[in-house]
Amino acid sequence: MFDARFAAARALALGAVLALPSAAFAEVPKNPTFTKDIAPIFQEKCEVCHRPDSIAPMPLRTYQEARPWARSIRARVESRQMPPWHIDKTVGIQEFKNDRSLSDEQIATILAWIDRGAPQGDIRDMPPAKIWPVEQGWNYAAIFGQKEPDLIIRSTPWTHRAGANDTWWKPIVRTGITEPRWVRAIEVRPGTVKGRTITHHANVDIDQVEEDSGGVRAVPGRFMEWAVGKEGELMRPNTGKLMLPGSRIAFDIHYSDGGETVTDYIELGVYFYPKGQEPKYRQSLLRMGDTGVSAIDIPPNTIKATESYVTLRQAARIESFQPHMHLRGKAMSMEAILPGGERFVLSHVAEFSFNWHNAYIYADDAAPLLPKGTVIKVTAWHDNTAANKANPDPNVWVGYGDRTVDEMGHAWVNVTYLSDEDYREEIATRQERLRSSQQQ
């Protein structure tokens, strides 16, 4: 186990170094045009939000749609506010399955295009229009050759009146499951586009009682958490979550004022493994961070850090990292402290944005493999000063709470626990792939 731990440490450190970006290698077209150079970037990184009936304020599919916004685009792209991706690119793991950020080359190309007067270019260079689902659509359906999830569970509707205070709506709905089913992907979303204006976040718990490997009766708990910017959870191959007959879904939905009266509901979309196909590993969504009322205590006009620690009870693969804070949230880091004392920054969000609760899903060969006894340290920084433009009042004392004006400081972390034998096999397999890639 000693050698495996150090193998994991070396692989993790090497992956972090190799993944760091380098602006020196960015190649920018000499005379970029919208049709040839910019449209493909917008299709890949922007249209998911910047299209009709989506959450962005304007579409960016065509030159006519994008050109009036050139100056605004330049400001947002140069400052890396858009697309929303807040991982610090100078430290930690940099390989993600869902990386929506622009590369240095893409940023330089967009800036050069705007600085040269934002020319349209030859219409014949325009790529075919990207086909998006009508209205919201489902993010993972096409992956499985489907039009929608296998099971859709809806919360009972809630009407939030214009000007009303924050509300927490907690309906419980039966799943209708009649036999054990393994889940390979999950999506949670407001039922309508308008519903996104009032839905701050939605926690989805699965209410089912089962026995763990020690014969202890346990309730699995959190199934998924949704907030703006999160598209869903796609399990790695041979990994899943379990739904049992008679189970129920307990919704915990935070609604806030959207400026108008809106009636909406939450949709939980579930994609199953084929019947009879049981994955080897079971994934769990863990809350790592603040431990309640005593953890968050921020004086007026102060920047404060809060630390918390979780010890892995088994070897594990860390699947994703999603910071959760409110308006005073400034930054969050997740570190691994190995049993031998070695420390590694896994991920650091340097500029947290309350408007975008991104889940950063590690790429297959970058997801940290950590031995039993590893301590996960989560550090949250809160900025309760006037320098924080999102701060509603820097002159008040801020404590822990569910309201938007209160604070939280935890991370949602998907964890897949491994046996010691499986952990060693995973380390060996990854090292072999790394050696093979270096030889090519």
URQUIVEN-V87483 format. One record per residue. N is the residue number from 1. RES is the residue in three letters. D_LAST is the distance of its C-alpha to the last C-alpha in whole Angstrom. Layout:
BEGIN
n | res | d_last
N | RES | D_LAST
N | RES | D_LAST
END
This chain:
BEGIN
n | res | d_last
1 | MET | 30
2 | PHE | 30
3 | ASP | 27
4 | ALA | 25
5 | ARG | 27
6 | PHE | 25
7 | ALA | 22
8 | ALA | 23
9 | ALA | 24
10 | ARG | 21
11 | ALA | 18
12 | LEU | 21
13 | ALA | 21
14 | LEU | 18
15 | GLY | 17
16 | ALA | 20
17 | VAL | 19
18 | LEU | 16
19 | ALA | 18
20 | LEU | 21
21 | PRO | 21
22 | SER | 22
23 | ALA | 24
24 | ALA | 24
25 | PHE | 21
26 | ALA | 23
27 | GLU | 24
28 | VAL | 27
29 | PRO | 29
30 | LYS | 32
31 | ASN | 34
32 | PRO | 33
33 | THR | 35
34 | PHE | 36
35 | THR | 35
36 | LYS | 32
37 | ASP | 30
38 | ILE | 32
39 | ALA | 33
40 | PRO | 29
41 | ILE | 29
42 | PHE | 32
43 | GLN | 31
44 | GLU | 28
45 | LYS | 30
46 | CYS | 33
47 | GLU | 35
48 | VAL | 35
49 | CYS | 38
50 | HIS | 39
51 | ARG | 40
52 | PRO | 44
53 | ASP | 45
54 | SER | 42
55 | ILE | 43
56 | ALA | 42
57 | PRO | 45
58 | MET | 44
59 | PRO | 42
60 | LEU | 39
61 | ARG | 38
62 | THR | 40
63 | TYR | 41
64 | GLN | 45
65 | GLU | 44
66 | ALA | 41
67 | ARG | 43
68 | PRO | 46
69 | TRP | 44
70 | ALA | 42
71 | ARG | 43
72 | SER | 43
73 | ILE | 39
74 | ARG | 39
75 | ALA | 40
76 | ARG | 38
77 | VAL | 35
78 | GLU | 35
79 | SER | 37
80 | ARG | 34
81 | GLN | 37
82 | MET | 35
83 | PRO | 33
84 | PRO | 34
85 | TRP | 31
86 | HIS | 33
87 | ILE | 30
88 | ASP | 30
89 | LYS | 26
90 | THR | 27
91 | VAL | 27
92 | GLY | 25
93 | ILE | 23
94 | GLN | 22
95 | GLU | 20
96 | PHE | 22
97 | LYS | 23
98 | ASN | 26
99 | ASP | 25
100 | ARG | 28
101 | SER | 28
102 | LEU | 27
103 | SER | 24
104 | ASP | 26
105 | GLU | 25
106 | GLN | 27
107 | ILE | 30
108 | ALA | 30
109 | THR | 30
110 | ILE | 33
111 | LEU | 35
112 | ALA | 35
113 | TRP | 36
114 | ILE | 39
115 | ASP | 40
116 | ARG | 40
117 | GLY | 43
118 | ALA | 40
119 | PRO | 41
120 | GLN | 40
121 | GLY | 39
122 | ASP | 39
123 | ILE | 39
124 | ARG | 37
125 | ASP | 34
126 | MET | 35
127 | PRO | 32
128 | PRO | 34
129 | ALA | 36
130 | LYS | 34
131 | ILE | 36
132 | TRP | 37
133 | PRO | 39
134 | VAL | 43
135 | GLU | 44
136 | GLN | 42
137 | GLY | 40
138 | TRP | 38
139 | ASN | 34
140 | TYR | 32
141 | ALA | 35
142 | ALA | 32
143 | ILE | 29
144 | PHE | 32
145 | GLY | 33
146 | GLN | 36
147 | LYS | 39
148 | GLU | 40
149 | PRO | 39
150 | ASP | 41
151 | LEU | 43
152 | ILE | 45
153 | ILE | 47
154 | ARG | 49
155 | SER | 51
156 | THR | 55
157 | PRO | 55
158 | TRP | 57
159 | THR | 58
160 | HIS | 58
161 | ARG | 61
162 | ALA | 60
163 | GLY | 61
164 | ALA | 61
165 | ASN | 59
166 | ASP | 56
167 | THR | 56
168 | TRP | 54
169 | TRP | 55
170 | LYS | 54
171 | PRO | 55
172 | ILE | 54
173 | VAL | 53
174 | ARG | 52
175 | THR | 49
176 | GLY | 50
177 | ILE | 48
178 | THR | 50
179 | GLU | 47
180 | PRO | 44
181 | ARG | 41
182 | TRP | 37
183 | VAL | 36
184 | ARG | 33
185 | ALA | 33
186 | ILE | 36
187 | GLU | 38
188 | VAL | 41
189 | ARG | 42
190 | PRO | 46
191 | GLY | 48
192 | THR | 48
193 | VAL | 47
194 | LYS | 50
195 | GLY | 50
196 | ARG | 47
197 | THR | 49
198 | ILE | 51
199 | THR | 48
200 | HIS | 47
201 | HIS | 45
202 | ALA | 45
203 | ASN | 45
204 | VAL | 45
205 | ASP | 45
206 | ILE | 46
207 | ASP | 49
208 | GLN | 49
209 | VAL | 50
210 | GLU | 48
211 | GLU | 47
212 | ASP | 44
213 | SER | 43
214 | GLY | 46
215 | GLY | 49
216 | VAL | 49
217 | ARG | 50
218 | ALA | 48
219 | VAL | 47
220 | PRO | 44
221 | GLY | 45
222 | ARG | 42
223 | PHE | 41
224 | MET | 39
225 | GLU | 40
226 | TRP | 40
227 | ALA | 41
228 | VAL | 40
229 | GLY | 37
230 | LYS | 36
231 | GLU | 35
232 | GLY | 34
233 | GLU | 32
234 | LEU | 30
235 | MET | 29
236 | ARG | 25
237 | PRO | 25
238 | ASN | 28
239 | THR | 29
240 | GLY | 33
241 | LYS | 36
242 | LEU | 39
243 | MET | 43
244 | LEU | 46
245 | PRO | 49
246 | GLY | 52
247 | SER | 49
248 | ARG | 50
249 | ILE | 48
250 | ALA | 50
251 | PHE | 49
252 | ASP | 50
253 | ILE | 50
254 | HIS | 50
255 | TYR | 52
256 | SER | 53
257 | ASP | 55
258 | GLY | 54
259 | GLY | 57
260 | GLU | 58
261 | THR | 59
262 | VAL | 56
263 | THR | 56
264 | ASP | 53
265 | TYR | 51
266 | ILE | 48
267 | GLU | 45
268 | LEU | 43
269 | GLY | 41
270 | VAL | 39
271 | TYR | 37
272 | PHE | 37
273 | TYR | 35
274 | PRO | 36
275 | LYS | 39
276 | GLY | 38
277 | GLN | 35
278 | GLU | 35
279 | PRO | 32
280 | LYS | 31
281 | TYR | 31
282 | ARG | 34
283 | GLN | 33
284 | SER | 36
285 | LEU | 37
286 | LEU | 38
287 | ARG | 40
288 | MET | 39
289 | GLY | 41
290 | ASP | 45
291 | THR | 47
292 | GLY | 50
293 | VAL | 53
294 | SER | 53
295 | ALA | 50
296 | ILE | 50
297 | ASP | 53
298 | ILE | 53
299 | PRO | 55
300 | PRO | 56
301 | ASN | 55
302 | THR | 52
303 | ILE | 48
304 | LYS | 48
305 | ALA | 45
306 | THR | 45
307 | GLU | 43
308 | SER | 42
309 | TYR | 40
310 | VAL | 39
311 | THR | 38
312 | LEU | 36
313 | ARG | 38
314 | GLN | 35
315 | ALA | 31
316 | ALA | 30
317 | ARG | 27
318 | ILE | 28
319 | GLU | 27
320 | SER | 29
321 | PHE | 31
322 | GLN | 34
323 | PRO | 37
324 | HIS | 40
325 | MET | 43
326 | HIS | 46
327 | LEU | 47
328 | ARG | 47
329 | GLY | 44
330 | LYS | 42
331 | ALA | 39
332 | MET | 37
333 | SER | 34
334 | MET | 33
335 | GLU | 32
336 | ALA | 31
337 | ILE | 33
338 | LEU | 32
339 | PRO | 34
340 | GLY | 34
341 | GLY | 34
342 | GLU | 31
343 | ARG | 31
344 | PHE | 28
345 | VAL | 29
346 | LEU | 27
347 | SER | 29
348 | HIS | 31
349 | VAL | 33
350 | ALA | 35
351 | GLU | 37
352 | PHE | 38
353 | SER | 40
354 | PHE | 43
355 | ASN | 42
356 | TRP | 39
357 | HIS | 38
358 | ASN | 34
359 | ALA | 32
360 | TYR | 29
361 | ILE | 26
362 | TYR | 23
363 | ALA | 20
364 | ASP | 19
365 | ASP | 17
366 | ALA | 19
367 | ALA | 22
368 | PRO | 24
369 | LEU | 24
370 | LEU | 28
371 | PRO | 30
372 | LYS | 33
373 | GLY | 36
374 | THR | 33
375 | VAL | 36
376 | ILE | 35
377 | LYS | 37
378 | VAL | 37
379 | THR | 39
380 | ALA | 41
381 | TRP | 43
382 | HIS | 46
383 | ASP | 47
384 | ASN | 51
385 | THR | 52
386 | ALA | 53
387 | ALA | 50
388 | ASN | 48
389 | LYS | 49
390 | ALA | 49
391 | ASN | 51
392 | PRO | 54
393 | ASP | 56
394 | PRO | 55
395 | ASN | 59
396 | VAL | 59
397 | TRP | 57
398 | VAL | 55
399 | GLY | 54
400 | TYR | 52
401 | GLY | 53
402 | ASP | 52
403 | ARG | 53
404 | THR | 51
405 | VAL | 53
406 | ASP | 53
407 | GLU | 49
408 | MET | 46
409 | GLY | 43
410 | HIS | 41
411 | ALA | 38
412 | TRP | 37
413 | VAL | 34
414 | ASN | 32
415 | VAL | 32
416 | THR | 31
417 | TYR | 32
418 | LEU | 30
419 | SER | 32
420 | ASP | 31
421 | GLU | 29
422 | ASP | 27
423 | TYR | 26
424 | ARG | 25
425 | GLU | 23
426 | GLU | 21
427 | ILE | 20
428 | ALA | 19
429 | THR | 17
430 | ARG | 16
431 | GLN | 15
432 | GLU | 13
433 | ARG | 11
434 | LEU | 10
435 | ARG | 9
436 | SER | 6
437 | SER | 5
438 | GLN | 6
439 | GLN | 4
440 | GLN | 0
END
